[in-house]
């Protein structure tokens, strides 16, 4: 088997990618398919970082357009990305991968704070790094 073209990748997943054919939320079958693809790449020895969106749960722009303060709406959208990051981490754990979730908004009870070098170290140890908020 040929060596992978890249040692490390960054995958950007939109929140909408998790919806499948549903109108909102997280479709279990779609999530299972995504994590199976991530596992197939991880099994090649590729270090994987994932940046995940939250548009399947909340869009800051939509909230702002509806009269909500733009900063508040954006914070709500960032929290939606953390919800998706936790769902992705759970699904990855269930198939035997070791994920780590990092966020720029401190919430130590559910995720690590974003620290660049710590994230790189997780990648080097073969963990899937998921970035939300």
GROMACS elastic network, one bead per residue, 0.5 to 0.9 nm:
[ bonds ]
;  ai    aj funct       b0    kb
    2     5     6  0.86732   500
    3     6     6  0.84789   500
    3    44     6  0.79074   500
    4     7     6  0.68763   500
    4    41     6  0.88409   500
    4    44     6  0.68822   500
    4    45     6  0.79768   500
    4    46     6  0.72317   500
    6     9     6  0.68151   500
    6    46     6  0.69524   500
    6    47     6  0.87408   500
    7    45     6  0.74789   500
    7    46     6  0.50889   500
    7    47     6  0.61677   500
    7    48     6  0.88507   500
    8    45     6  0.88644   500
    8    46     6  0.54183   500
    8    48     6  0.58981   500
    8    49     6  0.78030   500
    8   123     6  0.80990   500
    9    46     6  0.71583   500
    9    47     6  0.62592   500
    9    48     6  0.51948   500
    9    49     6  0.62066   500
    9    50     6  0.83997   500
   10    47     6  0.85957   500
   10    48     6  0.60254   500
   10    50     6  0.56069   500
   10    51     6  0.72249   500
   11    48     6  0.72785   500
   11    49     6  0.61282   500
   11    51     6  0.61910   500
   11    52     6  0.82598   500
   12    49     6  0.85722   500
   12    50     6  0.58232   500
   12    52     6  0.59286   500
   12    53     6  0.78844   500
   13    16     6  0.81618   500
   13    17     6  0.64547   500
   13    18     6  0.82055   500
   13    50     6  0.70779   500
   13    51     6  0.61882   500
   13    53     6  0.61978   500
   14    17     6  0.53133   500
   14    18     6  0.74658   500
   14    51     6  0.83257   500
   14    52     6  0.57887   500
   14    54     6  0.68689   500
   14    55     6  0.69352   500
   14    56     6  0.81433   500
   15    18     6  0.55984   500
   15    19     6  0.72621   500
   15    25     6  0.85101   500
   15    26     6  0.84652   500
   15    52     6  0.64855   500
   15    57     6  0.74312   500
   15    80     6  0.85813   500
   15    81     6  0.74246   500
   15    84     6  0.71927   500
   16    19     6  0.52872   500
   16    20     6  0.75706   500
   16    24     6  0.77662   500
   16    25     6  0.83603   500
   16    26     6  0.86015   500
   16    53     6  0.78321   500
   16    54     6  0.75476   500
   16    55     6  0.57703   500
   16    57     6  0.85725   500
   17    20     6  0.63698   500
   17    26     6  0.87479   500
   17    30     6  0.79194   500
   17    31     6  0.85360   500
   17    34     6  0.88608   500
   17    53     6  0.89240   500
   17    56     6  0.79833   500
   18    22     6  0.89800   500
   18    24     6  0.87114   500
   18    25     6  0.73033   500
   18    26     6  0.51409   500
   18    27     6  0.60237   500
   18    28     6  0.82517   500
   18    30     6  0.60811   500
   18    31     6  0.58732   500
   18    34     6  0.82768   500
   18    56     6  0.71529   500
   18    84     6  0.82880   500
   19    22     6  0.52633   500
   19    23     6  0.68519   500
   19    24     6  0.57293   500
   19    25     6  0.56026   500
   19    27     6  0.50704   500
   19    28     6  0.86055   500
   19    30     6  0.70954   500
   19    31     6  0.83073   500
   19    56     6  0.63266   500
   20    23     6  0.83213   500
   20    24     6  0.87342   500
   20    26     6  0.75694   500
   20    27     6  0.56474   500
   20    28     6  0.85730   500
   20    29     6  0.78590   500
   20    30     6  0.54349   500
   20    31     6  0.82648   500
   21    24     6  0.86702   500
   21    27     6  0.77098   500
   21    30     6  0.86765   500
   22    25     6  0.72013   500
   22    26     6  0.78297   500
   22    27     6  0.66649   500
   23    56     6  0.81639   500
   24    27     6  0.84768   500
   24    55     6  0.85817   500
   24    56     6  0.51053   500
   24    57     6  0.63744   500
   25    56     6  0.53277   500
   25    57     6  0.57398   500
   26    29     6  0.89284   500
   26    30     6  0.78437   500
   26    31     6  0.71617   500
   26    56     6  0.73589   500
   26    57     6  0.85582   500
   26    84     6  0.80070   500
   26    87     6  0.83673   500
   27    30     6  0.53437   500
   27    31     6  0.61632   500
   27    32     6  0.86520   500
   28    31     6  0.50855   500
   28    32     6  0.60877   500
   28    33     6  0.86498   500
   29    32     6  0.50345   500
   29    33     6  0.62629   500
   29    34     6  0.87247   500
   30    33     6  0.51161   500
   30    34     6  0.63033   500
   30    35     6  0.87727   500
   31    34     6  0.50949   500
   31    35     6  0.62346   500
   31    36     6  0.85564   500
   31    87     6  0.85880   500
   31    88     6  0.73184   500
   31    91     6  0.74158   500
   32    35     6  0.52747   500
   32    36     6  0.61293   500
   32    37     6  0.87201   500
   32    91     6  0.69967   500
   32    92     6  0.86949   500
   33    36     6  0.51104   500
   33    37     6  0.63647   500
   33    38     6  0.87551   500
   34    37     6  0.51972   500
   34    38     6  0.63113   500
   34    39     6  0.86967   500
   34    88     6  0.88937   500
   35    39     6  0.60433   500
   35    40     6  0.85706   500
   35    88     6  0.75078   500
   35    91     6  0.67505   500
   35    92     6  0.59438   500
   35    95     6  0.80023   500
   36    39     6  0.50590   500
   36    40     6  0.62519   500
   36    41     6  0.88287   500
   36    92     6  0.83965   500
   36    95     6  0.80119   500
   37    40     6  0.51381   500
   37    41     6  0.65218   500
   37    42     6  0.86949   500
   38    41     6  0.52917   500
   38    42     6  0.61382   500
   38    43     6  0.85880   500
   38    48     6  0.79495   500
   38    92     6  0.84406   500
   38   128     6  0.88544   500
   39    43     6  0.59115   500
   39    44     6  0.86707   500
   39    92     6  0.79167   500
   39    95     6  0.80106   500
   39    96     6  0.86650   500
   39    97     6  0.72486   500
   40    43     6  0.51839   500
   40    44     6  0.68044   500
   41    44     6  0.52956   500
   41    45     6  0.71560   500
   41    46     6  0.61388   500
   41    47     6  0.85198   500
   41    48     6  0.81458   500
   42    45     6  0.52636   500
   42    46     6  0.51281   500
   42    47     6  0.65701   500
   42    48     6  0.68934   500
   42    97     6  0.84443   500
   42   126     6  0.78870   500
   42   127     6  0.88699   500
   42   128     6  0.81554   500
   43    46     6  0.72874   500
   45   126     6  0.76911   500
   46   123     6  0.89814   500
   46   126     6  0.80839   500
   47   123     6  0.53683   500
   47   124     6  0.68857   500
   47   125     6  0.85760   500
   47   126     6  0.61432   500
   47   127     6  0.74259   500
   47   128     6  0.70582   500
   47   129     6  0.86641   500
   48   123     6  0.66511   500
   48   126     6  0.81060   500
   48   127     6  0.75575   500
   48   128     6  0.52632   500
   48   129     6  0.64435   500
   48   130     6  0.85878   500
   49   119     6  0.86863   500
   49   123     6  0.73600   500
   49   127     6  0.87604   500
   49   128     6  0.58776   500
   49   130     6  0.58595   500
   49   131     6  0.75144   500
   50    85     6  0.87381   500
   50   128     6  0.74877   500
   50   129     6  0.60735   500
   50   131     6  0.60303   500
   50   132     6  0.86984   500
   51    81     6  0.88341   500
   51    85     6  0.83856   500
   51   129     6  0.85453   500
   51   130     6  0.59975   500
   51   132     6  0.63816   500
   52    81     6  0.60314   500
   52    82     6  0.82308   500
   52    84     6  0.69555   500
   52    85     6  0.64702   500
   52   130     6  0.73071   500
   52   131     6  0.65023   500
   52   132     6  0.59737   500
   52   133     6  0.86280   500
   53    56     6  0.80407   500
   53    77     6  0.83673   500
   53    78     6  0.80852   500
   53    80     6  0.76080   500
   53    81     6  0.50450   500
   53    82     6  0.85616   500
   53    84     6  0.74010   500
   53    85     6  0.85141   500
   53   132     6  0.73872   500
   53   133     6  0.85095   500
   54    57     6  0.56481   500
   54    58     6  0.61108   500
   54    59     6  0.70500   500
   54    77     6  0.60051   500
   54    78     6  0.69485   500
   54    79     6  0.77705   500
   54    82     6  0.77802   500
   54    83     6  0.78144   500
   54    84     6  0.65420   500
   54    85     6  0.89781   500
   54   132     6  0.87355   500
   55    58     6  0.51290   500
   55    59     6  0.51525   500
   55    60     6  0.85079   500
   55    77     6  0.73094   500
   55    80     6  0.75205   500
   55    81     6  0.79828   500
   56    59     6  0.79210   500
   56    80     6  0.81418   500
   56    84     6  0.87937   500
   57    77     6  0.77805   500
   57    80     6  0.58464   500
   57    81     6  0.83469   500
   57    83     6  0.86609   500
   57    84     6  0.86087   500
   58    61     6  0.89831   500
   58    62     6  0.79320   500
   58    63     6  0.79253   500
   58    73     6  0.85063   500
   58    76     6  0.69722   500
   58    77     6  0.53180   500
   58    78     6  0.87221   500
   58    79     6  0.87773   500
   58    80     6  0.61992   500
   58    81     6  0.88666   500
   59    62     6  0.53093   500
   59    63     6  0.64279   500
   59    64     6  0.87122   500
   59    73     6  0.74124   500
   59    74     6  0.75105   500
   59    76     6  0.78956   500
   59    77     6  0.54081   500
   59    78     6  0.89471   500
   59    80     6  0.85102   500
   60    63     6  0.51335   500
   60    64     6  0.61180   500
   60    65     6  0.85661   500
   60    68     6  0.89499   500
   60    70     6  0.69394   500
   60    71     6  0.81392   500
   60    72     6  0.79172   500
   60    75     6  0.74579   500
   60    76     6  0.66785   500
   60    77     6  0.51364   500
   60    78     6  0.82905   500
   61    64     6  0.50371   500
   61    65     6  0.60890   500
   61    66     6  0.86194   500
   61    70     6  0.72497   500
   61    73     6  0.70059   500
   61    74     6  0.72869   500
   61    77     6  0.87449   500
   62    65     6  0.50353   500
   62    66     6  0.62619   500
   62    67     6  0.89560   500
   62    68     6  0.88042   500
   62    73     6  0.80147   500
   63    66     6  0.50863   500
   63    67     6  0.67403   500
   63    68     6  0.54774   500
   63    69     6  0.78719   500
   63    70     6  0.73787   500
   63    72     6  0.86028   500
   63    73     6  0.53691   500
   63    74     6  0.82402   500
   63    76     6  0.88800   500
   64    67     6  0.53184   500
   64    69     6  0.57761   500
   64    71     6  0.82687   500
   64    72     6  0.82840   500
   64    73     6  0.58824   500
   64    74     6  0.82200   500
   65    68     6  0.70152   500
   65    69     6  0.89697   500
   65    70     6  0.82934   500
   67    70     6  0.83424   500
   68    71     6  0.85386   500
   68    72     6  0.70874   500
   68    73     6  0.63588   500
   69    72     6  0.53461   500
   69    73     6  0.61880   500
   69    74     6  0.86952   500
   70    73     6  0.50396   500
   70    74     6  0.61048   500
   70    75     6  0.86322   500
   71    74     6  0.50568   500
   71    75     6  0.62070   500
   71    76     6  0.86529   500
   72    75     6  0.51107   500
   72    76     6  0.62850   500
   72    77     6  0.87012   500
   73    76     6  0.50997   500
   73    77     6  0.62986   500
   73    78     6  0.87228   500
   74    78     6  0.62005   500
   74    79     6  0.86893   500
   75    79     6  0.62857   500
   75    80     6  0.86757   500
   75   133     6  0.82414   500
   76    79     6  0.50969   500
   76    80     6  0.63578   500
   76    81     6  0.89200   500
   77    81     6  0.65801   500
   77    82     6  0.89999   500
   77   133     6  0.80761   500
   78    81     6  0.51516   500
   78    82     6  0.66933   500
   78    83     6  0.89870   500
   78   105     6  0.85009   500
   78   132     6  0.70887   500
   79    82     6  0.50725   500
   79    83     6  0.64649   500
   79    84     6  0.88284   500
   79   105     6  0.87305   500
   79   132     6  0.79889   500
   79   133     6  0.62550   500
   80    83     6  0.50678   500
   80    84     6  0.64072   500
   80    85     6  0.86324   500
   80   132     6  0.85096   500
   80   133     6  0.80197   500
   81    84     6  0.50884   500
   81    85     6  0.60620   500
   81    86     6  0.86517   500
   81   131     6  0.84326   500
   81   132     6  0.50936   500
   81   133     6  0.57633   500
   82    86     6  0.61308   500
   82    87     6  0.85463   500
   82   101     6  0.83597   500
   82   102     6  0.88163   500
   82   103     6  0.74201   500
   82   110     6  0.88726   500
   82   111     6  0.84946   500
   82   131     6  0.80512   500
   82   133     6  0.60045   500
   83    86     6  0.52781   500
   83    87     6  0.63090   500
   83    88     6  0.87079   500
   83   132     6  0.83897   500
   84    87     6  0.50258   500
   84    88     6  0.60940   500
   84    89     6  0.85030   500
   84   132     6  0.79455   500
   85    88     6  0.51149   500
   85    89     6  0.60659   500
   85    90     6  0.85895   500
   85   101     6  0.66193   500
   85   102     6  0.87744   500
   85   130     6  0.61743   500
   85   131     6  0.69652   500
   85   132     6  0.59719   500
   86    90     6  0.61168   500
   86    91     6  0.86192   500
   86   101     6  0.71335   500
   86   110     6  0.79805   500
   86   111     6  0.83411   500
   86   130     6  0.86031   500
   86   132     6  0.89174   500
   87    90     6  0.51728   500
   87    91     6  0.62836   500
   87    92     6  0.86738   500
   88    91     6  0.51430   500
   88    92     6  0.61374   500
   88    93     6  0.86255   500
   88    99     6  0.86245   500
   88   130     6  0.81261   500
   89    92     6  0.50909   500
   89    93     6  0.61598   500
   89    94     6  0.86751   500
   89    97     6  0.87844   500
   89    98     6  0.80558   500
   89    99     6  0.54853   500
   89   100     6  0.70976   500
   89   101     6  0.71396   500
   89   128     6  0.84356   500
   89   129     6  0.89307   500
   89   130     6  0.74297   500
   90    93     6  0.51655   500
   90    94     6  0.63306   500
   90    99     6  0.81817   500
   91    94     6  0.51531   500
   91    95     6  0.67643   500
   91    97     6  0.89009   500
   92    95     6  0.54210   500
   92    96     6  0.65621   500
   92    97     6  0.53241   500
   92    98     6  0.69492   500
   92    99     6  0.66253   500
   92   128     6  0.84188   500
   93    96     6  0.51413   500
   93    97     6  0.50963   500
   93    98     6  0.58054   500
   93    99     6  0.67203   500
   94    97     6  0.74689   500
   97   126     6  0.86890   500
   97   127     6  0.70960   500
   97   128     6  0.73179   500
   98   126     6  0.76731   500
   98   127     6  0.50108   500
   98   128     6  0.61863   500
   98   129     6  0.87849   500
   99   122     6  0.86317   500
   99   126     6  0.89802   500
   99   127     6  0.53174   500
   99   129     6  0.58241   500
   99   130     6  0.70035   500
  100   111     6  0.76737   500
  100   112     6  0.77134   500
  100   119     6  0.83458   500
  100   122     6  0.73981   500
  100   127     6  0.67406   500
  100   128     6  0.62051   500
  100   129     6  0.50117   500
  100   130     6  0.60130   500
  100   131     6  0.85127   500
  101   110     6  0.81586   500
  101   111     6  0.52621   500
  101   112     6  0.61761   500
  101   113     6  0.84931   500
  101   114     6  0.85882   500
  101   128     6  0.85255   500
  101   129     6  0.60711   500
  101   131     6  0.58982   500
  101   132     6  0.72758   500
  102   105     6  0.89042   500
  102   111     6  0.54670   500
  102   113     6  0.53107   500
  102   115     6  0.77930   500
  102   119     6  0.77704   500
  102   129     6  0.74091   500
  102   130     6  0.62819   500
  102   131     6  0.51142   500
  102   132     6  0.64185   500
  102   133     6  0.83606   500
  103   106     6  0.65708   500
  103   107     6  0.76573   500
  103   111     6  0.65221   500
  103   112     6  0.63782   500
  103   113     6  0.51748   500
  103   114     6  0.50004   500
  103   115     6  0.87730   500
  103   130     6  0.85962   500
  103   131     6  0.59035   500
  103   132     6  0.50835   500
  103   133     6  0.52461   500
  104   107     6  0.88500   500
  104   112     6  0.88314   500
  104   113     6  0.59800   500
  104   114     6  0.51780   500
  104   115     6  0.85179   500
  104   131     6  0.83829   500
  104   132     6  0.73782   500
  104   133     6  0.56246   500
  105   113     6  0.70565   500
  105   114     6  0.81105   500
  105   132     6  0.87340   500
  105   133     6  0.62195   500
  106   109     6  0.89865   500
  106   111     6  0.79297   500
  106   112     6  0.75851   500
  106   113     6  0.55863   500
  106   114     6  0.82802   500
  107   110     6  0.60012   500
  107   111     6  0.60361   500
  107   112     6  0.72860   500
  107   113     6  0.72567   500
  108   111     6  0.51579   500
  108   112     6  0.55723   500
  108   113     6  0.68074   500
  109   112     6  0.81830   500
  111   114     6  0.88651   500
  112   115     6  0.82657   500
  114   118     6  0.79493   500
  114   119     6  0.73759   500
  114   131     6  0.78515   500
  115   118     6  0.53529   500
  115   119     6  0.61733   500
  115   120     6  0.87869   500
  116   119     6  0.51064   500
  116   120     6  0.63187   500
  116   121     6  0.87218   500
  117   120     6  0.50021   500
  117   121     6  0.61945   500
  117   122     6  0.86774   500
  118   121     6  0.50122   500
  118   122     6  0.62911   500
  118   123     6  0.87576   500
  119   122     6  0.50896   500
  119   123     6  0.64178   500
  119   124     6  0.87526   500
  119   129     6  0.66362   500
  120   123     6  0.50743   500
  120   124     6  0.62404   500
  120   125     6  0.87119   500
  120   129     6  0.85229   500
  121   125     6  0.62493   500
  121   126     6  0.88025   500
  121   127     6  0.87826   500
  122   125     6  0.51434   500
  122   126     6  0.65477   500
  122   127     6  0.52911   500
  122   128     6  0.73194   500
  122   129     6  0.67158   500
  123   126     6  0.51855   500
  123   127     6  0.52418   500
  123   128     6  0.63845   500
  123   129     6  0.65110   500
  124   127     6  0.74006   500
